[in-house]
Amino acid sequence: MKTIKTFKEAFEKTPAGIDRVDQLAKHREQTAGLKRTRTIETEAEAVFGVVSCSHFGSLYTNISGLRAFYREAKRQGANMILHVGDVLDGYKMHKGMEFEQSDIGWDAQAARFAAEAPDDLPTKFITGNHDESLKKLAGLRPGEELARRRADWEYIGSCRGTVTLDAGKGRKCVVEMMHPGGGSSYALSYRPQKLVESLEGGSKPDMLLIGHYHKAEWMPAYRNVCVVQAGCFQWQTPFMRDLALAAHVGGWIIRVRMGKGVNVFGGEFVAFYR
């Protein structure tokens, strides 16, 4: 043990060691808070809304639908909204994307979000790959920056985050929010199934909310996880149309009744059509 410690201390004083220490420090700074956990005290029955892929800055964003969904969720007793990523439309995600946007670049999209994002209920959100494109190209931290612009929107993590609903007396529901990568599959449930199968035993949440694919789906008990594809609030874009990808526009109102060792889930999808 002494030898290892001595070698470590000696290495850190070399030019290579100094560079490595700097790299690790930068990595810790960049990844700090990428996945966060929030515990929320609640009643034994919790009601909340779930949305994803609002894509502020896109010509195809359904802002009026998003606002109507917040109002409906509040009317039905929800006390918060969980947003599963792609708050903004991002930058240079594919060739010609700028022709599908009303607002190009971080400043314009962040201003659009700050001015038009609903405020009927507090929102807890993760970023998605479109949000993260702004970090990669401009060095921004989009999640933190968006939360600074809207105090009622709380940043939970980069592409992943966890909210634990705690009703006390051992009654809990762990809700993981995930904005994965990759494209949609022919079978609607294939990608969610593979994502749940990749979760290690003993670390699975009670509920998994999935963004990114612009699909709405409910699987109540796959590997003992209630799996929800969150839908989207962006109409089908020309890019999606060319790839034959449908957009399931709408959001979920979810009820969870918590007990010791048992949770009862119920979900209603509020769909919007042109």
SEMAR-911534 format. One record per atom (N, C-alpha, C, O, CB): x, y, z; residue in one letter. Coordinates in steps of 0.001 Angstrom, whole numbers, plus 500000, padded with zeros to 6 digits. Glycine has a CB too. Layout:
// residues N
XYZA;...
This chain:
// residues 274
500826498803500000M;500000500000500000M;500862501250500000M;500567502222499304M;499065500004501203M;501919501217500779K;502817502358500832K;503486502575499487K;503654503712499048K;503867502164501921K;503874501464498818T;504529501567497515T;503591502190496497T;504001503062495731T;504995500187497031T;502328501752496476I;501359502299495544I;501156503789495785I;501118504582494844I;500030501557495661I;501028504159497045K;500827505562497368K;502038506390496954K;501896507487496412K;500552505732498862K;503228505857497213T;504455506568496846T;504546506734495337T;504901507810494854T;505693505824497374T;504226505668494574F;504263505740493109F;503249506773492615F;503551507570491727F;503972504347492478F;502062506753493186K;501023507695492780K;501490509127493008K;501331509982492136K;499717507427493548K;502064509390494177E;502522510739494473E;503662511147493541E;503733512291493092E;502969510839495933E;504552510192493258A;505674510488492361A;505180510763490944A;505642511696490288A;506680509324492353A;504226509936490472F;503704510090489115F;503018511441488939F;503154512083487898F;502726508958488788F;502283511866489962E;501528513109489846E;502446514334489743E;501999515415489361E;500594513261491041E;503726514163490084K;504667515285490002K;505377515340488658K;506066516318488366K;505692515191491116K;505221514296487827T;505841514298486501T;504997515115485529T;503822515353485806T;506019512855485976T;505563515561484379P;504757516296483386P;503531515510482939P;502438516063482820P;505610516638482169P;503723514200482690A;502585513377482271A;501547513287483385A;500344513331483124A;503057511965481869A;502006513161484613G;501099513073485749G;500326514355485975G;499134514329486279G;501862512723486990G;501016515483485823I;500350516779485975I;499245516933484934I;498145517388485247I;501367517933485849I;499556516541483666D;498543516603482602D;497355515703482930D;496201516073482717D;499156516196481246D;497661514501483458R;496584513563483768R;495693514076484899R;494470513943484848R;497165512205484141R;496310514652485901V;495527515227487000V;494622516341486485V;493462516441486884V;496458515766488109V;495159517183485590D;494352518261485006D;493189517700484206D;492070518208484285D;495217519156484111D;493459516631483422Q;492411516015482618Q;491288515460483504Q;490105515636483211Q;493002514897481748Q;491679514797484576L;490681514228485480L;489865515324486165L;488659515176486361L;491359513344486532L;490519516408486523A;489808517522487156A;488785518125486195A;487662518438486592A;490802518605487622A;489183518287484916K;488262518823483919K;487102517861483686K;485954518275483525K;488997519101482601K;487428516555483669H;486382515557483468H;485365515594484611H;484157515532484381H;486997514153483350H;485868515698485840R;484953515767486987R;484083517015486906R;482895516975487225R;485741515757488312R;484685518127486475E;483925519373486358E;482850519273485284E;481723519730485477E;484862520536486046E;483217518655484119Q;482278518548483013Q;481144517591483309Q;480023517797482844Q;482993518112481772Q;481416516541484081T;480400515519484325T;479682515706485643T;478800514918485982T;481022514159484290T;480041516730486389A;479380516958487681A;477889517165487466A;477481518043486706A;479996518180488414A;477087516365488130G;475638516523488045G;475018516000486782G;473867516328486496G;475291517931488181G;475744515177485986L;475155514661484755L;473932513810485049L;472939513870484324L;476180513850483973L;473999513028486096K;472830512291486541K;472593512623488008K;473445512373488860K;473010510755486327K;471441513179488285R;471141513618489633R;469926512869490148R;469162512293489374R;470907515136489678R;469759512882491439T;468606512254492070T;467887513289492912T;468503513990493716T;469028511036492931T;466584513379492724R;465769514267493529R;464738513429494279R;464051512603493679R;465082515352492650R;464630513641495584T;463607512975496381T;462502513977496668T;462754515086497138T;464200512398497704T;461276513569496377I;460125514453496540I;459148513806497504I;458661512703497257I;459441514752495174I;458863514485498593E;457867513984499535E;456481514171498939E;456152515242498427E;457979514705500906E;455674513120499010T;454383513158498361T;453361512365499158T;453704511695500132T;454484512622496942T;452128512445498747E;451076511628499343E;451203510199498815E;451995509933497911E;449663512215499029E;450424509289499382A;450498507890498955A;450097507732497496A;450545506796496834A;449606507017499835A;449263508629496984E;448947508638495560E;449491509914494944E;449105511019495325E;447419508519495323E;450387509748493993A;451021510887493338A;450508510996491909A;450299509988491233A;452566510752493359A;450310512225491459V;449864512485490090V;450845513467489458V;451140514516490032V;448390513049490057V;451348513124488280F;452283514011487589F;452156513827486082F;451654512807485609F;453737513741488046F;452613514820485341G;452605514753483888G;453976514382483358G;454994514644483998G;452153516081483294G;453995513767482179V;455246513384481521V;455208513881480078V;454270513594479335V;455464511831481573V;456234514624479695V;456370515102478322V;457815514880477868V;458698514582478672V;455972516615478207V;458027515030476571S;459380514923476032S;459439515628474688S;458415515888474056S;459811513439475893S;460650515928474271C;460911516371472898C;460030517550472496C;459271517470471530C;460697515218471928C;460140518650473251S;459389519861472919S;460052520638471784S;459371521339471035S;459255520754474153S;461365520522471651H;462105521084470515H;461804522565470282H;461469522973469170H;461784520303469257H;461926523364471345F;461776524805471171F;462812525291470154F;463995524964470251F;461936525555472534F;462352526070469187G;463218526538468107G;462935525866466793G;463439526297465756G;464643526325468467G;462125524800466812S;461742524115465585S;460481524744465007S;459617525209465750S;461527522614465845S;460377524758463684L;459155525220463035L;457981524294463332L;456825524668463136L;459367525329461530L;458279523083463804Y;457246522066463971Y;456885521826465439Y;456141520897465752Y;457701520769463342Y;457409522660466336T;457067522532467751T;455585522835467972T;455058523810467438T;457939523474468606T;454923521995468759N;453508522193469073N;453396522884470435N;453038522260471434N;452735520829469071N;453704524166470456I;453706524913471709I;452294525015472279I;452106524871473487I;454297526314471498I;451309525261471432S;449936525378471929S;449474524075472561S;448771524088473571S;448984525776470795S;449870522942471969G;449527521653472549G;450216521426473878G;449619520887474811G;449881520546471598G;451473521837473966L;452218521687475213L;451562522497476328L;451426522020477454L;453683522125475025L;451164523706476011R;450499524538477020R;449164523923477439R;448819523906478621R;450279525964476481R;448416523414476446A;447128522789476762A;447325521553477635A;446515521278478521A;446380522410475470A;448409520806477382F;448678519619478197F;448954520011479647F;448430519376480563F;449872518829477623F;449754521026479870Y;450037521478481239Y;448737521843481960Y;448543521496483125Y;451002522693481224Y;447856522545481253R;446590522935481877R;445754521709482237R;445152521654483310R;445795523857480941R;445720520726481332E;444943519519481596E;445544518706482735E;444816518169483570E;444855518664480339E;446867518616482771A;447525517891483860A;447212518547485205A;446936517855486184A;449052517838483633A;447256519864485252K;446937520573486488K;445481520348486873K;445170520159488049K;447223522076486338K;444588520368485888R;443163520152486158R;442922518775486768R;442030518600487598R;442345520305484870R;443732517792486345Q;443568516433486848Q;444338516169488148Q;444390515031488614Q;444009515453485796Q;444923517190488722G;445539517044490035G;447035516840490043G;447611516598491104G;444925515929490723G;447693516932488882A;449161516798488850A;449798517970489582A;449285519089489551A;449686516727487384A;450926517700490243N;451634518790490927N;453007519071490320N;453743519926490813N;451791518459492401N;453352518350489245M;454611518634488549M;454595517945487185M;453777517064486921M;455840518162489394M;455512518367486342I;455738517758485034I;457170517244484987I;458094517937485413I;455467518775483875I;457359516033484471L;458696515500484201L;458928515556482694L;458172514974481916L;458852514029484747L;459972516256482298H;460310516429480874H;461526515566480569H;462573515705481201H;460591517943480522H;461379514669479588V;462397513640479357V;463323514001478196V;463694513137477402V;461729512295479084V;463694515277478100G;464787515657477211G;464391516205475856G;463248516073475419G;465638514510477002G;465379516835475188D;465184517606473964D;464219518749474214D;463185518877473559D;464666516708472830D;464587519570475174V;463816520790475436V;463935521721474233V;462945522302473789V;464310521502476737V;465160521859473707L;465434522708472548L;465657521848471301L;465840520634471388L;466667523606472812L;465635522504470147D;465837521782468887D;467309521544468587D;467643520647467813D;465203522546467742D;468197522336469188G;469629522097469013G;470189522694467734G;469583523561467103G;469901520628469028G;471360522203467376Y;472106522827466270Y;472863521771465477Y;473584520947466040Y;473090523895466804Y;472686521811464162K;473412520957463222K;473303519463463562K;474293518733463532K;474871521363463193K;472097519034463879M;471881517613464141M;471869516802462849M;472225515623462840M;470571517409464896M;471462517437461776H;471507516779460457H;471585517856459382H;471266519017459636H;470253515855460231H;472000517477458205K;472184518423457108K;470857519083456745K;469846518403456569K;472783517717455878K;470866520390456637G;469670521132456268G;468724521394457416G;467613521876457197G;468950520409455211G;469138521087458643M;468258521265459799M;467832522719459975M;466727522990460443M;468950520776461061M;468705523654459603E;468395525067459807E;467141525508459047E;466500526494459412E;469577525918459380E;466799524767457988F;465603525114457219F;464325524603457884F;463222524890457420F;465711524551455807F;464476523850458965E;463328523355459725E;463178524104461044E;462399523696461905E;463470521852459989E;463918525194461207Q;463932525898462479Q;463394527316462372Q;463621528008461380Q;465326525929463026Q;462686527732463397S;462255529121463530S;463308529955464233S;463387531167464034S;460935529202464288S;464119529302465057D;465154529975465845D;466438529166465736D;466463527982466072D;464719530138467344D;467491529798465271I;468751529098465030I;469774529508466086I;470017530695466302I;469288529398463604I;470371528510466744G;471422528783467717G;470907528899469129G;469704529011469368G;472140530033467354G;471847528871470069W;471522528848471493W;470723530064471943W;469678529911472576W;472784528755472300W;471194531265471630D;470549532473472143D;469085532537471733D;468218532820472559D;471282533717471649D;468810532275470463A;467443532379469964A;466551531294470559A;465413531565470943A;467427532290468441A;467059530079470635Q;466242528987471161Q;466012529121472663Q;464912528854473147Q;466899527650470857Q;467026529526473395A;466867529720474836A;465885530852475132A;465115530774476088A;468224530015475489A;465913531901474315A;464962533002474491A;463537532535474196A;462600532907474903A;465334534190473576A;463378531730473165R;462063531178472836R;461546530316473992R;460384530423474385R;462133530346471530R;462400529481474519F;462020528640475660F;461597529492476853F;460544529259477446F;463183527718476059F;462418530474477199A;462141531295478383A;460820532036478248A;460104532226479230A;463273532294478615A;460503532451477037A;459293533245476821A;458038532380476704A;456957532822477092A;459447534088475571A;458156531154476177E;456956530410475789E;456769529077476501E;455713528464476344E;456985530168474332E;457730528601477268A;457532527347477992A;456422527520479027A;456367528556479691A;458850526889478675A;455547526545479180P;454429526679480132P;454917526851481565P;455995526384481932P;453514525456480048P;454093527540482375D;454445527756483772D;453305527368484715D;453300527765485880D;454827529211483991D;452334526588484211D;451201526192485048D;451632525269486181D;451036525291487259D;450136525507484201D;452660524459485948L;453178523522486941L;454699523572486914L;455279523850485864L;452663522075486674L;455367523307488047P;456830523215488023P;457277522009487203P;456610520975487186P;457392523120489457P;458410522153486526T;458917521115485636T;460298520681486086T;461151521511486400T;458955521608484179T;460511519370486115K;461831518794486341K;462237518140485028K;461475517359484458K;461835517757487545K;463446518459484543F;463800518017483195F;465222517498483120F;466093517874483904F;463621519147482210F;465426516617482144I;466761516231481729I;466987516794480327I;466035517135479625I;466947514672481763I;468233516884479935T;468530517277478564T;468547516045477668T;468667514917478145T;469880518024478488T;468425516275476361G;468515515205475367G;469627515479474387G;470381516439474545G;467194515043474624G;469735514636473369N;470844514778472427N;470773516087471649N;471816516623471272N;470858513610471460N;469570516623471395H;469468517912470696H;469972519038471586H;470676519934471119H;468011518187470263H;469614518998472866D;470152520000473807D;471667519884473903D;472384520885473899D;469518519833475210D;472141518646473990E;473576518413474186E;474397518834472968E;475599519069473093E;473830516942474492E;473765518933471784S;474509519390470604S;475039520794470820S;476090521144470282S;473622519349469350S;474342521597471588L;474796522955471877L;476015522942472799L;476876523817472709L;473664523773472512L;476085521955473676K;477259521820474546K;478478521404473731K;479577521924473924K;476993520793475670K;478269520464472822K;479392519950472043K;479961521006471101K;481170521058470874K;478962518729471248K;479088521845470557L;479545522810469564L;479975524139470170L;480820524835469606L;478463523050468560L;479397524495471316A;479670525823471873A;480192525794473301A;480456526846473883A;478427526651471827A;480346524596473877G;480867524499475225G;479887524930476298G;480285525191477433G;482092525306475335G;478610525009475953L;477602525413476933L;477225524258477841L;477511523099477541L;476361525949476231L;476584524578478947R;475921523583479785R;474427523873479696R;473878524585480538R;476443523625481288R;473777523330478690P;472407523766478390P;471425523552479534P;470551524390479759P;471907523044477180P;471556522437480266G;470627522185481361G;470680523257482421G;469652523815482805G;470911520854481983G;471887523550482901E;472045524573483925E;471596525943483424E;470965526709484152E;473495524634484386E;471935526240482161E;471597527550481609E;470095527726481458E;469567528803481734E;472277527745480266E;469395526675481019L;467943526773480891L;467288526946482256L;466340527717482403L;467380525531480191L;467802526222483260A;467243526341484608A;467448527744485164A;466620528226485937A;467878525308485544A;468537528407484784R;468759529781485246R;467742530741484628R;467367531744485236R;470188530236484903R;467308530419483418R;466373531308482731R;464936531127483198R;464105532024483052R;466450531081481245R;464654529959483760R;463301529704484254R;463378529009485610R;463725527830485692R;462492528845483243R;463055529742486666A;463184529193488015A;462224528050488282A;462451527253489192A;462963530274489031A;461145527954487495D;460170526882487697D;460556525600486958D;459837524604487034D;458796527341487242D;461684525617486243W;462201524423485561W;463488523996486275W;464461524749486314W;462465524703484021W;463486522794486834E;464632522291487589E;465379521242486766E;464784520288486265E;464176521693488943E;466677521436486638Y;467529520525485862Y;467878519300486696Y;468376519419487815Y;468819521242485392Y;467610518111486131I;467832516857486844I;469082516126486343I;469731515430487124I;466613515956486700I;469434516265485063G;470639515585484598G;470773515601483091G;469847515981482374G;470649514168485085G;471933515185482618S;472241515136481194S;471862513768480646S;472568512782480858S;473742515433480939S;470747513720479943C;470222512507479292C;469709511449480267C;469026510512479852C;471292511897478434C;470026511581481551R;469486510673482565R;469336511416483886R;470096512335484189R;470398509428482740R;468348511001484659G;468139511566485980G;467088510748486700G;466342509992486078G;467721513052485895G;467032510898488000T;466111510097488802T;465326510975489761T;465879511855490422T;466870509018489576T;464027510718489821V;463153511368490797V;462555510266491667V;461938509335491149V;462023512230490095V;462732510363492969T;462168509388493903T;460975510006494611T;461100511004495320T;463232508917494932T;459825509399494405L;458612509819495101L;458563509097496432L;458586507867496470L;457330509526494256L;458497509840497522D;458578509266498862D;457335509651499661D;457144510811500026D;459865509741499588D;456488508639499926A;455267508871500707A;455454508534502179A;454501508586502955A;454119508052500140A;456691508187502570G;456968507846503957G;456542506434504305G;455824505785503544G;456282508816504868G;456991505959505465K;456665504620505960K;457049503525504965K;456354502518504831K;455181504530506273K;458181503745504264G;458679502739503336G;457985502716501996G;458248501829501184G;458564501416503947G;457103503669501741R;456367503714500472R;457082504668499514R;457061505886499692R;454881504164500697R;457713504085498500K;458500504869497552K;458269504381496126K;457877503238495891K;459991504797497902K;458522505276495193C;458527504931493773C;459699505650493124C;459736506880493097C;457170505315493081C;460658504890492602V;461834505452491938V;461538505577490451V;461287504580489774V;463101504570492183V;461569506800489947V;461262507094488546V;462545507535487852V;463100508586488171V;460154508193488425V;463009506736486909E;464208507114486149E;463789507722484819E;462916507201484125E;465139505886485919E;464434508841484478M;464187509532483218M;465394509291482313M;466534509503482726M;463935511072483443M;465147508852481094M;466242508479480194M;465970509015478787M;464876508861478244M;466423506936480161M;466989509644478217H;466936510078476824H;468081509361476099H;469189509889476008H;467053511664476692H;467807508155475583P;468878507339475007P;469254507797473600P;468709508774473087P;468460505875474975P;470188507081472987G;470572507364471618G;469989506328470670G;469138505526471054G;472087507407471489G;470452506353469436G;470000505379468450G;468675505758467835G;467991506675468290G;469893504022469075G;468324505021466774G;467087505297466055G;465963504377466471G;466162503413467209G;467311505181464577G;464767504696465979S;463604503868466268S;463719502523465559S;464395502396464537S;462313504585465849S;463049501530466120S;463004500210465500S;461620499991464900S;460683500738465180S;463344499096466532S;461504498953464069Y;460222498647463438Y;459172498322464489Y;458042498809464427Y;460368497477462457Y;459558497491465458A;458651497144466556A;458750498220467637A;459842498531468113A;458990495731467144A;457624498775468015L;457590499910468928L;458277499609470259L;458954500472470818L;456159500326469176L;458108498401470761S;458600498069472099S;460037497550472105S;460592497320473179S;457699497042472726S;460650497361470946Y;461964496695470917Y;463027497489471668Y;463721496940472523Y;462413496480469474Y;463160498780471356R;464196499584472004R;463957499705473518R;464905499547474287R;464251500978471369R;462726499981473969P;462511500007475418P;462832498677476093P;463383498663477194P;461082500386475714P;462500497573475457Q;462818496270476040Q;464321496102476208Q;464784495641477251Q;462257495141475171Q;465086496476475181K;466548496335475260K;467114497259476336K;468066496892477026K;467202496647473889K;466548498438476485L;467031499357477516L;466801498780478912L;467679498853479772L;466336500722477386L;465623498211479130V;465338497625480440V;466227496407480675V;466702496191481790V;463846497233480552V;466451495618479638E;467310494441479779E;468750494824480103E;469487494026480681E;467272493609478504E;469153496030479738S;470530496469480014S;470704496942481449S;471834497126481902S;470927497584479060S;469606497144482172L;469704497612483558L;470118496467484469L;469591495359484364L;468361498214484031L;471055496733485354E;471538495693486257E;470480495345487294E;469734496205487762E;472830496139486949E;470434494071487637G;469532493637488689G;469867494311490004G;471038494481490342G;469585492130488846G;468852494691490737G;469071495390492000G;469181496887491858G;469134497609492854G;470295494881492646G;469328497375490614S;469439498819490411S;468316499339489517S;468322500508489130S;470799499168489800S;467362498486489191K;466278498906488307K;465332499864489034K;465075499695490226K;465501497678487786K;464819500862488327P;463818501749488935P;462455501063488945P;462272500000488353P;463739503099488171P;461510501692489627D;460134501209489574D;459460501620488266D;458614500903487733D;459337501740490769D;459853502783487768M;459290503296486515M;460404503889485678M;461277504581486202M;458187504355486784M;460383503622484370L;461372504159483444L;460647504987482391L;459796504474481664L;462209503019482782L;460991506274482313L;460429507182481319L;461453507380480212L;462597507748480481L;460027508547481960L;461051507138478971I;461974507160477834I;461554508237476838I;460411508261476380I;462024505777477142I;462484509120476511G;462268510117475470G;462975509712474186G;463319508545474004G;462754511492475932G;463192510670473301H;464025510554472107H;463311509993470875H;463494510511469774H;465193509697472417H;462507508951471039Y;461977508255469862Y;460680508868469338Y;460186508450468290Y;461745506800470192Y;460128509832470032H;458875510484469620H;457717509494469542H;456811509648468722H;459057511169468265H;457754508482470397K;456714507456470422K;456045507436471794K;456650507786472807K;457306506062470083K;454774507015471798A;454023506854473044A;453720505373473235A;453176504717472347A;452703507699473028A;454082504856474413E;453872503434474679E;453855503208476186E;454521503911476946E;454976502567474001E;453076502209476598W;452941501867478018W;453163500375478175W;452412499571477623W;451540502283478577W;454201499996478934M;454435498596479297M;454427498538480819M;455392498986481438M;455802498041478695M;453398498015481442P;453237498170482892P;454200497376483749P;454415497741484905P;451876497794483266P;454801496285483229A;455624495454484129A;456623494618483349A;456553493389483372A;454734494535484979A;457564495274482652Y;458608494522481952Y;459825494425482866Y;460418495447483211Y;458984495200480586Y;460197493234483256R;461244493003484255R;460954493786485537R;461860494326486172R;462624493398483690R;459686493835485897N;459231494536487103N;459434496045487029N;459519496720488055N;459955493995488312N;459512496564485817V;459627498008485613V;458436498472484776V;458133497882483739V;460986498380484916V;457767499523485229C;456733500158484418C;457431501073483417C;458046502065483808C;455707500956485308C;457338500746482128V;458090501439481087V;457144502325480274V;456102501873479800V;458817500423480165V;457525503588480122V;456683504550479412V;457519505276478364V;458499505940478701V;456040505564480399V;457137505151477100Q;457686506038476069Q;456862507319476109Q;455633507283476052Q;457653505366474627Q;457556508451476207A;456916509694476636A;456167510442475554A;455447511390475868A;457928510586477202A;456303510054474270G;455693510843473216G;456520512079472912G;457700512135473260G;454279511240473600G;455913513076472263C;456660514282471889C;455696515443471707C;454478515264471683C;457481514050470593C;456264516635471580F;455471517811471246F;456093518518470043F;456238519740470018F;455371518774472460F;456451517718469060Q;456941518225467779Q;456232517440466681Q;456289516211466643Q;458514518094467659Q;455566518163465796W;454939517493464665W;456000516819463799W;457186517135463901W;454115518493463830W;455577515907462964Q;456526515215462075Q;457255516231461190Q;456627517014460478Q;455788514162461194Q;458572516203461247T;459390517110460445T;459672516481459080T;459470515278458914T;460719517446461176T;460136517267458092P;460525516673456819P;461594515583456979P;461575514579456267P;461032517753455886P;462525515791457921F;463560514791458179F;462935513475458639F;463319512404458169F;464556515306459235F;461964513556459566M;461291512351460037M;460460511712458936M;460433510489458801M;460409512672461232M;459779512545458145R;458945512020457053R;459788511242456055R;459385510173455596R;458205513163456337R;460963511778455715D;461828511096454743D;462306509747455255D;462589508844454468D;463029511967454403D;462398509607456590L;462825508338457186L;461632507466457596L;461805506430458238L;463713508605458403L;460431507892457220A;459198507155457534A;459020506979459041A;458634505909459512A;459210505780456847A;459309508053459795L;459172508019461249L;457949508830461667L;457848510018461359L;460450508564461936L;457039508193462357A;455845508874462845A;456139509610464135A;457068509260464863A;454706507881463053A;455339510638464418A;455450511378465673A;454160511177466456A;453074511496465974A;455725512900465418A;454290510645467673H;453147510478468570H;453083511716469458H;453743511779470495H;453267509155469430H;452289512692469048V;452291514001469697V;451339513996470887V;450141513752470738V;451897515110468696V;451882514266472058G;451082514309473276G;451924513990474495G;453142513835474398G;449917513340473181G;451271513893475644G;451965513589476890G;451108512730477794G;449921512532477536G;452359514869477609G;451718512219478859W;451064511303479781W;450685512003481080W;451426512848481583W;451967510112480072W;449534511647481609I;449178511973482985I;449202510660483752I;448438509742483456I;447764512689483084I;450083510581484734I;450368509316485415I;449977509412486890I;450215510420487556I;451868508945485277I;449370508334487371R;449017508198488782R;449748506991489353R;449732505904488775R;447474508054488968R;450381507200490487V;451079506111491169V;450550506036492590V;450633507009493339V;452632506322491155V;450003504877492966R;449576504637494336R;450599503737494993R;450786502590494587R;448153504007494392R;451262504262496010M;452423503596496585M;452069502829497857M;451330503324498708M;453511504612496880M;452602501625497976G;452471500826499183G;453803500172499488G;454768500367498747G;451359499766499035G;453877499408500551K;455115498722500901K;455301497515499988K;454570496530500083K;455106498287502390K;456289497609499104G;456574496496498201G;455618496396497032G;455660495413496293G;456547495222498956G;454748497393496841V;453813497354495719V;453492498778495284V;453286499666496111V;452514496590496100V;453455498976493977N;453030500247493402N;451949499959492363N;452057499006491591N;454239501019492766N;450917500782492350V;449844500650491366V;449969501814490392V;449884502976490790V;448425500627492053V;450172501499489103F;450401502520488093F;449172502672487191F;448513501694486839F;451642502175487256F;448888503907486836G;447855504194485854G;448298505335484970G;448866506313485456G;446523504527486537G;448044505224483661G;448488506264482748G;447437506602481711G;446740505722481206G;449757505844482067G;447329507896481395E;446405508371480368E;447190509228479393E;447838510195479793E;445213509174480992E;447137508877478110F;447873509645477100F;446945510682476492F;445876510361475973F;448455508715475995F;447379511929476570V;446621513037476004V;447221513328474626V;448308513896474519V;446659514316476943V;446503512935473580A;447032513001472212A;446546514256471497A;445438514735471739A;446622511752471417A;447389514780470614F;447055515954469822F;447176515608468338F;448088514894467919F;447975517152470190F;446238516130467561Y;446208515841466132Y;446087517132465348Y;445557518129465839Y;445048514891465787Y;446585517101464131R;446438518252463249R;445100518182462539R;444777519064461744R;447589518316462228R;
